[in-house]
Amino acid sequence: MAGLTIRNVIKSYGDVEVMHGVDLDIDDGEFVVFVGPSGCGKSTLLRMIAGLEEISGGEISIGDRVVNEVAPSKRGVAMVFQTYALYPHMTVYNNMAFGLKQAKTPKDEIDRRVQQAAKVLDIVDYLDRTPRALSGGQRQRVAIGRAIVREPEVFLFDEPLSNLDAALRGQTRLEIARLHERLGSTMIYVTHDQVEAMTLADKIVVLRLGHVEQVGKPMDLYSKPDNLFVAQFIGSPAMNIFNSTVSGKSVSIGGEKGVGELQEAPQNGVVVGIRPEHLTTCKKSEAVISGKLELIEQLGDHIIAHLIRDDKSEFIVKTEHFAEFSRGDLMHFTIDADRVHYFDEKSEKRIS
Amino acid sequence: MAIVSQKSKFGSIARPTMAWVVGLIFFFPIFWLAFTSFKTDADAVKPEFLFFFTPTLDNYLNMAENYDYWRFAANSVITTTFATAFTLFVGVPAAYAMAFNPSRHTKDILMWMLSTKMLPAAAVLYPMTFLTKNFLGVFDTHFLIIIVLSLINLPIVIWMLFTYFKEIPKEIIEAGKMDGVNTWGEIKDILLPLAWGGLASTALLCFIFAWNEAYWTVRLTTTEAATLSKLIEGNRAPEGLFFGRLSAVSMAAVGPIVVLGWFCQKQLVQGLTFGAVK
């Protein structure tokens, strides 16, 4: 069992720097999710922790040990790949046993660990088959099994669910959460899917263009995003962003009433962020924002409404129902002032 | 269903016919050779006996005393086998390195290797002969022929292996790294089992090319390391009238490789079209 420390880690390919000095502390037993759009460096960071990519600068320690120069297999980490990366020419049993054989583990010990992992993952019946004969979900279990048998201090998952279909994805997500519960090991999980990040993580690390944008508990990121990028990345559907007019401390986005007040008068322009699920219908006189209903997406338990304002800008509302409205109707919305997010127009940083 | 099965009648007859015509054109010299090898030397040059003649096995039965066939055959087997082994021994690690740890220059190196095939062999005939004979003293040795055959085939072998290795997902090799295999283990336990088909067809092609090579084996040998190519070539002019005998020995020279190719046809075709299908 071990935590992880990442200090000022840089990655460059030739002259191009792609990770710009990342700092991160991961506690022992924590489930950490790296999330961000493609090209943000989340996989690169994971692969540097795994030892599959060289570290161009800075330091990565697992436990108390600096592992910059340590071979992948000696770092006490195990990795689950997006494409499973099972050895196609070996049986499931040998796939799982391969790493232990390399480490010269006694035969009965290998057998014990493989059988135990197979039982946990419910793949005992497939041990003699080759990966070819398995479904995607089963392959993913084998890949996880291959990681478990090595009893690593840190598990690394590189988008492990993205090759599975939707139903299986939800189920496997749950299994990974249970696995974390049972093993209590440190886990680092890379995904571009913010739902996976929100549901699995003890701590989310949002990355963009080789920078850490914000680190925090899922709900903290949701309710107090540090900047405009995190605000729009976390939450589904994404947060609505409005330009505002500020007079003194009070901020308005074009409705009858202002959305709220800032603690002090801002120096730059202010961008207002409102989550679609926080807007509620109201009378015209109370509206902070109004728009014509353009499209309704029915999702069963809730609906997503797309609205257009007079200036042609669009926004989204997520609610349980508003059956009384139909396409083309002018609708008015208000919001709880505590739930409004303000960002500096220039720096895109949160104004608290 | 009707749509699917609707093939043009012309296509279903014309295409196989074309294939047969092309096949027969290619096969004709061998067919002629096979026929001639069963004729007496006298019959061989007479046009009226092209198809109708009294077959004889004498040419084959007397081959050993006429031509010392077995010595040349042994040389062919030795040089071809060792050259193929050596080519793979060098080619597998080279292709592995380029496929899984490419650098900025990998493409250039591959192109450079291929470019060596563009050099006209005749251009270096004089330096090759002079240097190996007078300077290195390796002229007409197995060693020289093995090295020359290896170097001739190395570019194409590395290219082929590189293509096969490229098909193997990088993650599988990386999974191996995570599992703690060393480089040799990666090649032995992961790469070779996965690329076995490609490796086999590469080796086969390499073997065929080496066996058939004539330009250098003829020019860089006299007796000691002379291969079957040299045997045929060497007997062409002085014994020009002995077509029957020469055909028999030629058949014996190309025979092994034709049979080998025949049996490995599927493997070869699969190997050569591997990249194209994907």
HADDOCK unambig.tbl for C-alpha pairs under 7 A between the chains (distance, minus, plus):
assign (segid A and resid 72 and name CA) (segid B and resid 177 and name CA) 6.44 0.50 0.50
assign (segid A and resid 72 and name CA) (segid B and resid 178 and name CA) 5.22 0.50 0.50
assign (segid A and resid 73 and name CA) (segid B and resid 177 and name CA) 6.60 0.50 0.50
assign (segid A and resid 73 and name CA) (segid B and resid 178 and name CA) 4.75 0.50 0.50
assign (segid A and resid 73 and name CA) (segid B and resid 179 and name CA) 5.62 0.50 0.50
assign (segid A and resid 73 and name CA) (segid B and resid 180 and name CA) 4.61 0.50 0.50
assign (segid A and resid 78 and name CA) (segid B and resid 178 and name CA) 6.63 0.50 0.50
assign (segid A and resid 85 and name CA) (segid B and resid 171 and name CA) 5.39 0.50 0.50
assign (segid A and resid 85 and name CA) (segid B and resid 172 and name CA) 4.62 0.50 0.50
assign (segid A and resid 85 and name CA) (segid B and resid 175 and name CA) 6.45 0.50 0.50
assign (segid A and resid 86 and name CA) (segid B and resid 172 and name CA) 6.39 0.50 0.50
assign (segid A and resid 87 and name CA) (segid B and resid 172 and name CA) 6.47 0.50 0.50
assign (segid A and resid 89 and name CA) (segid B and resid 193 and name CA) 6.91 0.50 0.50
assign (segid A and resid 89 and name CA) (segid B and resid 194 and name CA) 6.82 0.50 0.50
assign (segid A and resid 98 and name CA) (segid B and resid 179 and name CA) 6.95 0.50 0.50
assign (segid A and resid 99 and name CA) (segid B and resid 179 and name CA) 4.17 0.50 0.50
assign (segid A and resid 99 and name CA) (segid B and resid 180 and name CA) 6.26 0.50 0.50
assign (segid A and resid 102 and name CA) (segid B and resid 180 and name CA) 6.07 0.50 0.50
assign (segid A and resid 102 and name CA) (segid B and resid 181 and name CA) 6.20 0.50 0.50
